[in-house]
Amino acid sequence: MNIIIVGDGKVGAALAAQLSSEGHDVTIIDSNLQVLSESAEALDVMAVAGNGASMATLREAHVEKADLLIAATSRDELNLLTCLTAKKLGCGHTIARIRNPEYSDQLVAMREELGLSLTVNPEQSAAYEAYQLLQFPSVLKRESFAKGRVEIVAVPVGEGSRLAGIPLHKLYEIARVKVLVCAVDRAGDIHIPGGSFRLQTGDTLFVTAALQDLAQLVRNLGLVEHKVKNLLIIGGSRIAFYLTQRCLDSGIHVQIIERDHARCVRLAETFPKATVIEADGSRQEVLDAQGLPYFDAVITLTGMDEENVVLSMFAQHVGVSKVITKINRVEYSELFRKVGLGSIISPKALCCSNIVRYVRAMSTASGSAEVLALHTIVDGKVEALEFQAKPATRHCGQPLKDIPLKGGVLISCITHLGNTVIPKGDDCFYPGDTVVVVTTGDRAITELDAIFAD
């Protein structure tokens, strides 16, 4: 497909790299000549200098021939104007990154007038992921599929874990619920394991389980599970606004430390039930004064990755049981996990995943949305995709044990007539079912038929 990306910032550059690697013809528009030149040299993309909302610039990029335009600048209004102009000039689909929560109602009411195919809000997505992690503090990561009925969760195999040393075919004896290990991260090496795979201390398991079984799974694995009642947020960012509302609604007390006076006032006015402290949350004396070790969970949401990492490490050092760190430079996330940083959320990565899912849905041969959901796990090394089987999909009605799959591919969940199962070899899928597939991230799968080896 021909894709135009307006904005060569963190999100724009990450999207350009991902979409270009998947074989799309990508053109980047940006007014910063230096970053544009760097992207053109590093990636197999075209570059056009100028204002992405300008008709002249869009025509220079041949927007009328583009299948998709993605507006990912730092300004919401510019993104909206860019999409509106691109649609007027004949672009097929448009996606806008919109971060201001005050525009939510307009986007719903005026989607057709604005010509938008999709809007993405990185901060809102990050807040939702953080909130999900707070519900089960002992897991490192959660991804939802099948309309929230199935989860893929990251579970650590720590010192003294009951999982250490056992082969996967004996996992049920410990878990006592139906689960499927779809990937194992062992010191940065990724395995799509079989039943004979033996777990080791230090592994991180990515486990598929039904939502109603998740609490029992955590208990049976011997993971310590403390309900989060008091949350400390360091940094009053947009993510903090979205997250605070969710937490207060669920009965979690929220305390926010923010150094900017105007933002503190806004937070206090918006959330009268929260405690807002105007102070520098990066200073140890401030954290000591607020009683850092006594919080059930801490989330670091400052604007600097380095500051978030240091603050999270300090929170772990003083004994906080659940620590979540926001980072944007995901290329270092594997290093952060090796030093025991725990749960990491990345607004940029979440934004890119949402857009790539939409692009892959556009790429299906029939043009309909066969990719229902896409999540990258294990630092992008593994993808979990949810597909809808069609009447023409091969191997419908055949037992999974008789279906030849490509290497590094695993079917981890099937939903049939509203009932979701973690499949065994005798299970089948049928037209209309949704199927969750886990595969290594070095391939771009856009349809269910692409996983079969025949």
C-alpha positions as CSV (number, residue, x, y, z in Angstrom):
1,M,0.0,0.0,0.0
2,N,1.0,3.6,-0.5
3,I,1.1,5.2,3.0
4,I,1.9,8.8,3.9
5,I,3.0,9.7,7.5
6,V,2.8,13.3,8.5
7,G,5.2,14.0,11.4
8,D,8.6,12.5,11.9
9,G,8.7,12.4,15.7
10,K,8.9,9.3,17.9
11,V,5.6,7.8,16.7
12,G,6.0,8.8,13.1
13,A,9.5,7.4,12.9
14,A,8.5,4.1,14.6
15,L,5.6,3.7,12.2
16,A,7.7,4.4,9.2
17,A,10.2,1.8,10.2
18,Q,7.5,-0.8,10.9
19,L,5.4,-0.3,7.9
20,S,8.4,0.0,5.5
21,S,9.7,-3.3,6.8
22,E,6.4,-4.9,6.0
23,G,6.7,-3.9,2.4
24,H,4.5,-0.8,2.2
25,D,5.6,2.3,0.2
26,V,6.0,4.9,2.8
27,T,6.3,8.7,2.4
28,I,7.2,10.9,5.4
29,I,6.2,14.6,5.5
30,D,7.8,16.9,8.1
31,S,9.0,20.5,8.2
32,N,12.2,19.6,10.0
33,L,14.8,19.0,7.3
34,Q,17.4,17.4,9.6
35,V,15.2,14.7,11.0
36,L,13.6,14.1,7.6
37,S,17.0,13.6,6.1
38,E,18.0,11.2,8.8
39,S,14.9,9.1,8.3
40,A,15.3,9.0,4.6
41,E,18.8,7.7,5.0
42,A,18.0,5.2,7.6
43,L,14.8,3.8,6.2
44,D,13.6,2.8,2.7
45,V,11.1,5.7,2.5
46,M,10.4,8.8,0.5
47,A,10.7,12.2,2.2
48,V,8.8,15.5,1.5
49,A,9.6,18.7,3.4
50,G,6.8,21.0,4.3
51,N,3.6,21.6,6.3
52,G,1.6,18.4,6.2
53,A,-1.7,20.3,6.4
54,S,-0.9,22.3,3.2
55,M,-2.6,21.2,0.0
56,A,0.6,22.0,-1.9
57,T,2.7,19.7,0.3
58,L,0.1,16.9,0.2
59,R,-0.1,17.1,-3.6
60,E,3.7,17.0,-3.8
61,A,3.5,13.7,-1.8
62,H,0.8,12.5,-4.3
63,V,-1.8,12.2,-1.6
64,E,-4.5,11.5,-4.2
65,K,-2.7,8.1,-4.9
66,A,-2.3,7.2,-1.2
67,D,-4.3,4.4,0.4
68,L,-3.7,5.8,3.8
69,L,-2.5,9.0,5.5
70,I,-1.4,8.9,9.2
71,A,-1.3,12.3,10.9
72,A,1.1,11.9,13.9
73,T,2.4,15.4,14.7
74,S,2.4,16.8,18.2
75,R,-0.6,19.1,17.6
76,D,-4.1,17.6,17.6
77,E,-5.5,20.5,15.5
78,L,-2.9,20.1,12.8
79,N,-3.6,16.4,12.7
80,L,-7.3,17.0,12.2
81,L,-6.7,19.6,9.5
82,T,-4.3,17.3,7.8
83,C,-6.7,14.4,7.6
84,L,-9.6,16.7,6.5
85,T,-7.4,18.1,3.7
86,A,-6.1,14.7,2.6
87,K,-9.6,13.3,2.4
88,K,-10.7,16.3,0.3
89,L,-7.8,15.6,-2.1
90,G,-8.7,12.0,-2.6
91,C,-6.8,9.9,0.0
92,G,-8.5,6.6,0.8
93,H,-8.2,6.4,4.6
94,T,-7.0,8.7,7.3
95,I,-5.8,8.2,10.9
96,A,-5.2,11.0,13.4
97,R,-3.3,11.0,16.7
98,I,-5.6,13.0,19.0
99,R,-4.3,13.4,22.6
100,N,-6.6,16.1,24.1
101,P,-9.5,14.5,26.1
102,E,-11.6,17.6,25.5
103,Y,-12.0,16.6,21.8
104,S,-13.5,13.2,22.6
105,D,-17.2,14.2,22.1
106,Q,-16.4,16.1,18.8
107,L,-14.6,13.1,17.4
108,V,-17.6,10.8,18.0
109,A,-20.1,13.3,16.6
110,M,-18.1,14.6,13.6
111,R,-16.1,11.5,12.5
112,E,-17.7,11.5,9.0
113,E,-17.3,15.2,8.5
114,L,-13.7,15.0,9.5
115,G,-13.1,12.1,7.2
116,L,-11.4,10.0,9.9
117,S,-11.1,6.3,9.6
118,L,-9.5,5.9,13.0
119,T,-8.2,8.1,15.9
120,V,-5.6,7.0,18.4
121,N,-4.8,8.4,21.8
122,P,-1.5,7.1,23.1
123,E,-2.0,8.4,26.6
124,Q,-5.5,7.0,27.0
125,S,-4.2,3.6,25.8
126,A,-1.3,3.7,28.3
127,A,-3.6,4.7,31.2
128,Y,-5.9,1.7,30.4
129,E,-2.9,-0.7,30.3
130,A,-1.6,0.7,33.6
131,Y,-5.0,0.3,35.2
132,Q,-5.2,-3.3,33.9
133,L,-1.9,-4.1,35.5
134,L,-3.1,-2.7,38.9
135,Q,-5.9,-5.2,39.0
136,F,-3.4,-8.1,39.1
137,P,-0.2,-6.6,40.5
138,S,1.9,-9.8,40.3
139,V,1.7,-10.0,36.5
140,L,4.1,-8.0,34.4
141,K,1.9,-7.4,31.4
142,R,-1.7,-8.0,30.3
143,E,-3.3,-8.1,26.8
144,S,-7.0,-8.7,26.2
145,F,-8.6,-10.6,23.4
146,A,-12.0,-12.0,22.5
147,K,-13.8,-8.9,23.7
148,G,-12.0,-9.1,27.1
149,R,-12.8,-12.7,27.8
150,V,-9.2,-14.0,27.3
151,E,-6.0,-12.6,28.6
152,I,-2.3,-13.1,27.7
153,V,-0.4,-12.3,30.8
154,A,3.3,-12.2,31.6
155,V,4.2,-14.3,34.6
156,P,7.8,-14.3,36.1
157,V,9.5,-17.5,37.3
158,G,11.2,-16.1,40.4
159,E,13.5,-17.7,43.0
160,G,11.6,-20.5,44.7
161,S,8.8,-20.5,42.2
162,R,6.8,-23.7,41.9
163,L,7.2,-23.5,38.1
164,A,11.0,-23.8,38.1
165,G,12.3,-27.0,36.6
166,I,8.9,-28.4,35.4
167,P,8.1,-29.3,31.8
168,L,5.1,-27.5,30.3
169,H,3.0,-30.6,30.0
170,K,2.8,-30.7,33.8
171,L,1.8,-27.1,34.1
172,Y,-1.9,-28.0,34.8
173,E,-0.9,-29.9,37.9
174,I,0.2,-26.6,39.4
175,A,-2.0,-24.1,37.7
176,R,-5.2,-26.1,38.1
177,V,-6.9,-24.1,35.4
178,K,-6.8,-24.4,31.7
179,V,-3.9,-22.3,30.3
180,L,-1.5,-22.3,27.4
181,V,2.0,-21.0,27.5
182,C,2.4,-19.3,24.2
183,A,5.9,-17.8,24.6
184,V,8.8,-17.9,27.0
185,D,11.4,-15.1,27.3
186,R,14.6,-16.6,28.6
187,A,17.4,-14.0,28.9
188,G,16.2,-12.3,25.8
189,D,15.8,-15.5,23.7
190,I,12.3,-16.1,22.7
191,H,10.8,-19.6,22.5
192,I,7.4,-20.7,21.2
193,P,7.5,-23.8,23.4
194,G,6.2,-27.4,23.1
195,G,5.0,-29.6,26.0
196,S,8.5,-30.9,26.7
197,F,10.0,-27.4,27.3
198,R,11.3,-27.2,30.8
199,L,11.0,-23.9,32.7
200,Q,13.9,-22.2,34.5
201,T,14.3,-19.6,37.2
202,G,14.4,-16.2,35.5
203,D,12.1,-17.1,32.7
204,T,9.1,-14.9,31.9
205,L,6.0,-16.9,30.7
206,F,3.4,-15.4,28.4
207,V,0.3,-17.4,29.3
208,T,-3.1,-17.4,27.7
209,A,-6.0,-17.8,30.2
210,A,-9.7,-17.1,30.4
211,L,-10.4,-13.9,32.3
212,Q,-12.5,-15.7,34.9
213,D,-9.6,-18.1,35.6
214,L,-6.9,-15.4,36.0
215,A,-7.3,-14.8,39.7
216,Q,-7.2,-18.5,40.4
217,L,-4.2,-18.9,38.2
218,V,-2.3,-16.3,40.1
219,R,-3.2,-17.9,43.4
220,N,-2.3,-21.4,42.3
221,L,1.1,-20.4,41.0
222,G,1.9,-19.1,44.4
223,L,2.3,-15.5,43.3
224,V,1.8,-12.9,46.1
225,E,-1.3,-10.9,45.3
226,H,-2.0,-7.7,47.3
227,K,-5.0,-5.6,46.2
228,V,-4.0,-2.1,45.4
229,K,-5.7,0.4,47.7
230,N,-3.2,3.3,47.6
231,L,-1.5,4.5,44.4
232,L,1.2,7.1,44.1
233,I,1.6,8.7,40.6
234,I,4.8,10.7,40.1
235,G,4.1,13.2,37.3
236,G,0.7,14.8,36.5
237,S,0.8,14.0,32.7
238,R,-2.2,13.3,30.5
239,I,-1.8,9.7,31.4
240,A,-2.3,10.6,35.0
241,F,-5.6,12.4,34.2
242,Y,-7.0,9.3,32.4
243,L,-5.6,6.9,35.0
244,T,-6.8,8.8,38.1
245,Q,-10.4,8.8,37.0
246,R,-10.4,5.0,36.5
247,C,-8.7,4.4,39.8
248,L,-11.0,6.6,41.8
249,D,-14.0,5.0,40.2
250,S,-12.8,1.6,41.3
251,G,-12.1,2.7,44.9
252,I,-8.3,3.2,44.8
253,H,-7.0,6.2,46.6
254,V,-4.7,8.2,44.4
255,Q,-1.9,10.6,45.4
256,I,-0.2,12.6,42.6
257,I,3.1,14.5,42.9
258,E,3.5,17.2,40.2
259,R,6.0,20.1,40.2
260,D,4.0,22.4,37.8
261,H,1.6,24.7,39.7
262,A,-1.0,25.2,37.0
263,R,-1.2,21.5,36.4
264,C,-1.6,20.8,40.1
265,V,-4.5,23.2,40.3
266,R,-6.2,21.5,37.3
267,L,-5.7,18.1,38.8
268,A,-7.1,19.2,42.2
269,E,-10.1,20.8,40.6
270,T,-10.8,17.8,38.3
271,F,-10.3,15.1,41.0
272,P,-11.3,16.5,44.4
273,K,-11.1,13.0,45.9
274,A,-7.4,12.6,45.0
275,T,-4.5,14.1,46.9
276,V,-2.4,16.4,44.8
277,I,1.1,17.4,46.1
278,E,2.9,20.3,44.4
279,A,6.5,19.2,44.7
280,D,9.5,17.7,42.7
281,G,8.7,14.0,42.7
282,S,12.3,13.2,41.7
283,R,13.7,14.3,45.0
284,Q,14.2,11.6,47.6
285,E,13.2,13.9,50.6
286,V,9.8,14.5,48.9
287,L,9.2,10.8,48.4
288,D,10.3,10.1,52.0
289,A,7.9,12.8,53.3
290,Q,5.0,11.2,51.4
291,G,5.8,7.7,52.8
292,L,6.8,6.0,49.6
293,P,7.3,2.5,51.1
294,Y,3.7,2.4,52.4
295,F,2.1,2.7,48.9
296,D,0.7,-0.5,47.3
297,A,1.8,0.7,43.9
298,V,3.8,3.5,42.2
299,I,3.6,4.7,38.6
300,T,6.3,7.0,37.3
301,L,4.9,9.3,34.6
302,T,7.3,12.2,34.3
303,G,8.3,13.4,30.8
304,M,11.8,11.9,31.0
305,D,12.5,8.2,30.6
306,E,15.7,8.3,32.6
307,E,13.9,10.0,35.5
308,N,11.1,7.4,35.4
309,V,13.6,4.5,35.5
310,V,15.6,5.9,38.4
311,L,12.4,6.6,40.4
312,S,11.0,3.2,39.7
313,M,14.2,1.5,40.8
314,F,14.2,3.5,44.0
315,A,10.5,2.5,44.7
316,Q,11.5,-1.1,44.2
317,H,14.5,-0.6,46.5
318,V,12.3,0.7,49.4
319,G,9.9,-2.3,49.0
320,V,6.9,-1.1,46.9
321,S,5.4,-4.3,45.6
322,K,4.0,-3.0,42.3
323,V,6.0,-0.5,40.2
324,I,5.0,0.6,36.7
325,T,7.3,2.7,34.5
326,K,6.4,4.8,31.5
327,I,9.1,4.9,28.8
328,N,9.1,6.0,25.2
329,R,12.4,4.7,24.0
330,V,11.3,1.1,23.8
331,E,14.6,0.1,22.2
332,Y,16.0,-0.1,25.8
333,S,13.1,-1.9,27.3
334,E,14.8,-5.3,27.3
335,L,17.7,-3.8,29.2
336,F,15.3,-2.3,31.7
337,R,13.6,-5.7,32.3
338,K,17.0,-7.3,32.8
339,V,17.7,-5.0,35.7
340,G,14.4,-6.0,37.2
341,L,12.4,-2.9,36.4
342,G,9.1,-4.9,36.2
343,S,6.1,-3.6,34.3
344,I,6.7,-1.1,31.5
345,I,4.1,0.9,29.5
346,S,5.0,2.8,26.3
347,P,2.4,5.2,24.8
348,K,4.4,5.2,21.6
349,A,4.4,1.4,21.2
350,L,0.7,1.2,22.0
351,C,-0.1,3.9,19.4
352,C,2.0,2.1,16.8
353,S,0.3,-1.3,17.5
354,N,-3.1,0.2,17.1
355,I,-2.2,1.7,13.7
356,V,-0.4,-1.4,12.4
357,R,-3.4,-3.5,13.3
358,Y,-5.6,-1.2,11.1
359,V,-3.1,-1.3,8.3
360,R,-3.0,-5.1,8.3
361,A,-6.8,-5.2,8.3
362,M,-6.7,-3.0,5.2
363,S,-4.1,-5.3,3.6
364,T,-6.3,-8.4,3.6
365,A,-7.1,-9.8,0.2
366,S,-10.9,-9.2,0.6
367,G,-10.4,-5.7,2.0
368,S,-12.4,-6.6,5.1
369,A,-11.1,-6.5,8.7
370,E,-9.8,-10.0,9.3
371,V,-7.3,-8.8,11.9
372,L,-9.4,-7.9,14.9
373,A,-6.7,-7.1,17.3
374,L,-2.9,-7.0,17.4
375,H,-0.6,-6.8,20.4
376,T,3.2,-6.9,20.4
377,I,4.7,-8.7,23.4
378,V,8.3,-9.5,24.6
379,D,9.5,-6.1,23.4
380,G,8.1,-6.6,19.9
381,K,9.7,-10.0,19.4
382,V,6.4,-11.8,19.5
383,E,3.0,-10.8,18.1
384,A,-0.4,-12.0,19.3
385,L,-3.1,-11.4,16.6
386,E,-6.8,-12.1,16.7
387,F,-8.5,-13.1,13.4
388,Q,-12.0,-13.9,12.3
389,A,-12.3,-17.1,10.3
390,K,-14.2,-16.8,7.1
391,P,-16.1,-19.4,5.0
392,A,-13.1,-19.6,2.6
393,T,-10.5,-20.0,5.4
394,R,-8.7,-23.3,5.0
395,H,-8.9,-26.1,7.6
396,C,-12.2,-24.9,9.2
397,G,-13.7,-27.9,11.1
398,Q,-10.5,-29.8,11.3
399,P,-8.9,-30.8,14.6
400,L,-5.9,-28.6,15.4
401,K,-3.7,-31.7,15.8
402,D,-4.2,-32.4,12.0
403,I,-3.5,-28.8,10.8
404,P,0.0,-28.1,9.6
405,L,1.2,-24.8,11.0
406,K,4.3,-22.8,10.1
407,G,7.2,-22.9,12.5
408,G,7.0,-20.4,15.4
409,V,3.2,-20.3,15.2
410,L,0.7,-21.2,17.9
411,I,-3.1,-21.1,18.1
412,S,-3.7,-20.0,21.7
413,C,-7.5,-19.3,21.8
414,I,-10.7,-20.0,19.9
415,T,-14.1,-18.3,20.4
416,H,-17.1,-20.1,19.0
417,L,-20.6,-18.8,19.4
418,G,-19.6,-16.7,22.3
419,N,-17.8,-19.5,24.1
420,T,-14.0,-19.1,24.5
421,V,-11.7,-22.0,24.9
422,I,-8.0,-22.5,25.4
423,P,-7.7,-25.2,22.6
424,K,-6.4,-28.7,22.7
425,G,-5.5,-30.9,19.8
426,D,-9.1,-32.1,19.2
427,D,-10.6,-28.6,19.1
428,C,-11.6,-27.0,15.8
429,F,-12.5,-23.5,14.5
430,Y,-15.3,-22.7,12.2
431,P,-16.4,-19.8,9.9
432,G,-17.3,-16.8,12.1
433,D,-15.1,-17.9,15.0
434,T,-12.3,-15.7,16.3
435,V,-8.9,-17.2,16.6
436,V,-5.9,-15.8,18.6
437,V,-2.5,-16.7,17.0
438,V,0.9,-16.1,18.6
439,T,3.9,-15.9,16.3
440,T,7.4,-14.4,16.3
441,G,7.5,-10.8,15.4
442,D,9.7,-11.1,12.3
443,R,6.8,-11.8,10.0
444,A,3.8,-9.7,9.0
445,I,0.7,-11.9,9.1
446,T,-2.5,-10.2,7.7
447,E,-4.8,-13.2,7.3
448,L,-5.5,-16.5,9.0
449,D,-4.6,-18.6,6.0
450,A,-1.0,-17.2,6.3
451,I,-0.3,-19.4,9.4
452,F,-0.7,-22.7,7.6
453,A,2.3,-24.6,6.3
454,D,0.5,-26.3,3.3
